[in-house]
Amino acid sequence: MKILVTGGAGFIGSAFVRMLIAETDWQVVNLDKLTYAGNLENLTAVENNPRYTFVHADICAPDAVEGAARGADAIVHFAAESHVDRSILSPEPVIQTNFRGTFTLLEAARRLGTGKFVHVSTDEVYGSLEAPAEADEEFPLNPSSPYSASKAGSDLLARSYFVTYKLPVTITRASNNYGPFQFPEKLIPLMIAHALEDKELPVYGDGMQVRDWLYVDDHCRGILAVLRQGRSGEIYNIGGNRSLPNLEVVHQVLAAAGKPESLIRYVKDRPGHDRRYALSSEKLMRETGWEPRMDFETGLSRTVQWYRENRAWVDRVRSGAYREYFEKNYGGRAIVQS
């Protein structure tokens, strides 16, 4: 098997690449533009493996995408602009990458006759849910931000390629991920970084926005299960089965870091902030036998410990020094395509 992974230098994509190299004998091609969230330091464990190839390219570039996808048995598409706050401040990049980029990949897969296309999406496409509702795969789409709207649009586009062209597409929608190597702008790594430095922890609004939390390795196992067993044309939710208000997550971060709750600072809520997400993963569990293995308290403790032990990684991300890793360490080992 040869697998093309897009966005494989990002948080979730790099975890998936590491899992594929560790647990399969497949060839893995990682195509990543290396925008701000793409960090090749996440892949030092596999970068010298003969089954791993890195392609530095943009998913919106048709020739580069087709070159990387040629010969691949499957495409697993992570690449996305994924930060809601950034999409609110500047919507254009999320539309370009998340929609146009997905179109470019689907077209390449259609022309090449790729055997499987897994489109990785988010629970945010369902919008805010009133308790006790949970979104299953038939739940109406109701996105609230430019980011979630771009993902909902790309989901529909991906499914249309199954309906119209019979391209073997499956779609996954996951809840909030956490774990090592997450870019420190998302809630958990940001709060951990601030706590470890005794800085104030900014909490939007009243902090009672509810999210379902999924450890990144559990998410990657779910995607691998869909890649192996998922039915073409189907959607599969991947949730962690642990819903918590953001404020409770912040309290647990402080407890795990051994820091006082006096560090919490409430700030003005962001525009269009969804109140509650909730997923049902029953379909994936029933069809593949997958289930989340990591309980939230253990996963959070491990994540806090990782950030405690890898402060230099956080410092390089914050300073931008991580961007130099490609030039210093990859040399002729990467395929660079425009």
N, C-alpha and C positions, 0 to 999 in steps of 0.2 A: 504494500500500500504506500502511496505517496499522497500526503495531505498538504494543501495550501492553507495556512492560517494567516488571516489578515489582522493587523493590529496586535501582532504577537509580542511586541515590546511593551505593551501596556500592562496594567495590573492583572486583569483576568486573563488576557491573551498569553502573557508570559507564564502564568501558572499552568495554563493548558499546554503550552509547548513543553514545559519541564515535565509535566505528567506524561505526555506522549513519548518523550524520549526515555523516560524512566520505566514506563509500563508496557510499551509496545516495541515492535521491531520495525516500525514504519519510518519512511523518509519524511522529514518535516521541512517545509519551506515556509519561512516567516517573512511576509511582506508588510513593511511598516514605513510610513513617511517620516517617523520620528518627530512628530509635533511635540509640544511641551510635555505631554504625558507619556511619550514613548521613551523608555529608558533601557538601554542595552545592558546596563549593570544588573538588571533583573534576570539576565540570561547567562551570567558567567559560568553557571554550573553545566551548561550544555554547549557553549559556543564553540568548543573544540571537538564536539562529537561529529564523526563522519556522516551521520544521518541527518545533520542539521545544516540548513543553508539560510542565510539572511539575504533578503532582497530589499534594498533601500529604494522605495518608490511610492508614488501616490496612487491610491485606489481610484482616483478620478482620471488617471492616464490610461487610455484603452490599450495601447501597445505594451506598456509595462505590465499591466494586469494580465493580458493574454499570454505574454511571455512567461510570467511566473506560474500561470495556471496550466500551461501546456503539459500534459502528461500526468496531471494530478487526478487521483481517483475521487477525491472529495475536496470541497472548499468549506472551511469553517470561518465564518465572517464575523469577527469581533470589531474591526476598525470603526471607530465612531468618535465624534465629539460628544462627550458624555456628561459634562458638568452643567447642571441647570442654571446656576448663577451666571456662568459665562454665556449661555445661550440667551439669557435675558438681556445682558449688556450688549451682546453682539450676535444677532440671530443668523447672519449670513453664513458663517463657517459651518454651523450644524446642518443647515439645509444643503449646502454644497457637499459636505463629506457624507452625511448620513443618508441622504436621498440620492444625489447624483453618483456618489461612490458606489452605493448598492446597485444602482442601475448598470454602472460600468461592469461590475463583477458578474451580475446576472447575464448580461450580454455576452461576456467572455465565456461563461459556463455554457450558455446556449450554443454558441458557435463551436465550442470544443466538445460538446457532448459529455460534460462532466457527470460522473456517476452519482454524486450526492452533493447537495448544497445546504449547509446548516446556517441559518441566519439568526444571529444572537441578538435578542431584543430585551425589553425591560417591562416590569410590571407597571411602570409609569404610564404606559399607553392606556391603561384602564381608568386613569384618573382617580379622584378621591372617592372613597367608599364609606357609606354610613355603616357603623357597627350594627349587627354582627356579620354583614355580608362579606363573602369571599368571592373573588373573581376566579371563575373557571375559564377555560379556553373559549367558551361561547359568549362570554361577557362583552357587552358593547364597549367599543373604544371611545374614550372621552378625555383626550390629552389636554393638559392645562398650560404647558410651557412650549416655547419653540423647540426645545430638545425633545420632549415627549411627542410633540406633533410630528417632528421629523422622523422619529422612530416608528410611530404609527403608520405614517405614509410609506416608509420603506418596508414595513411588514406587509402592507397591502400590495405593494409592488412585487415583493418576493412571491407572495401567494398567487398573484396573477400569472407569473411565469410557470407555475405548476398547472394552473387551469388552462392557460392558452397554449403553452409550448410543451406541456408535460415534462418540464424540467423537474427533477426529483428534489424539491425544496422541502425542508422542514424548518419550523420557526420555534425558537425557545424564548420564553419570557421569564426572567429571573427577578427575585427581590433584591434588596440592598445587600451588596457583598462587603465583606471585611476580611482582613488578614494581612500578612506580611507583604511588603513591597507596594502598598497602596499609596498613590500620590497624595501628599498631605494637604489637600484642599477639601477632601470629603470628610464627613462628620467624625468618624472614629479616629482616623490617623491625625486629623487636625487637633482633636481634643487630647489625644495622647501626647502629641508633640508639645502642646501648650502646657499640659500638666507636668510633664517631665522637666520643663524649664521654669515652672512656677509662674507662668503667665496666666492672665485671665482667660477663661473658656467662654467664648461668645455663644449664646443660645438664642436662636430666633424666637421671637414672640414669647409665648408662655411655655414653649418647649414640649407641648403635649401632642405634637404631630407623631402619629404612630407609623412605624415601619416594621416590616418583617425582615429579620436578619439571617443571612446565609453565608456560611464560611466559604471562602473562595475555592478551596479544594473540593468541597461538596458540590459546588456549582459546576466545576470542571468535570467531576464524575458524572453529573447529570447530562452535560453536553456530550460526553463520550458515549453514554448510554443511548442518547438520541441518535448519534452518528452510527452506532452499531445496530440499533433495534428500532429506531423511530420510523414511522410510516410516512411516505412521501405525501405532501399536501397537508400534513397535520401540524398543529400547534401544541407545544408542551410547556406548561408552567413549571418553574423550578423554584420552590420556596424553602425557607429554612424552618418553617413551623415555629417561629418564635417572634411574636409581635410585641414591641415595646415602644413606649413614648420616648422621643429623643432625650428628654430630661432624665429619664431612668438610665438610658445608655450613658449619659454624661456622669451621673452619680456612680455607675459601676466602673467607668474609666478611672475616676478619681480614687475609688476604693482600691482598684487593682494597682494603681500607681502610688498609693500611700500618700495622697495629697488631700488637703482640706476642701470642703465644699464651698468655702468662702471665695474660691477662685472663680465660681460661676458668675457670669455677667450677662444679663438679659439685654438683647439688642433688638432693633426694629425688625419686624418680620419681613421676609422678601415678598415681592409681588406674586400673586397666584400660587401661594404655597399650599400644596395639597395637604389635607388634614390627616388622611389615613389611607394606607395601602394594605391590601390583604390578598393573598394568593391561595388557591387550592392546587396542590400538586398531585392530587389523587390519580389523575390520568397517567402521568409519568410513572408513578409508583406501581400502578396496576399493570401497565404494559411492559415495563422493563425490570421491575424489582428494585429500582433505585430508591433510596431514602437518605435524608441527611444524617450524617454520623456524628458531627461535631455539635455538642451542646454549647449554647452561647457563652456561658460563664467560663468554660474551659478555653474556648476559642478566643475570647477576649483577653483572658489572662496570657495566653500564648502570644497574642498579637502585641500586647503591652510590653511583654518581655522582649520580643523581637525588636521593637522600636527602641527600647532601652539599650539593647546590645548593638544597635546599628545606627547610632546617632550620626555617624559620619555620612551614611547614606542620605539621611534627612538633610544634613547640612549641604551636601552636594546638590540635592534637588532644589533646595531653597536658593542657593547661590547661582544655579544654572551650570555649575561645573560638570554635572552629569552629561551635558550635551557634548563635552569634549571626548567622551569615551569612544565614540564611533571613530573619530579621526585617529586617536591614539592607539586603538587596539584592533581595529578591523582590517585596515590596510587592504590588501588584495583578497581578503577572505569574503568580502561582501560583493554582491552583484548590485551595481548602481544603475538605475534606469530612470529616464526622465519621462 
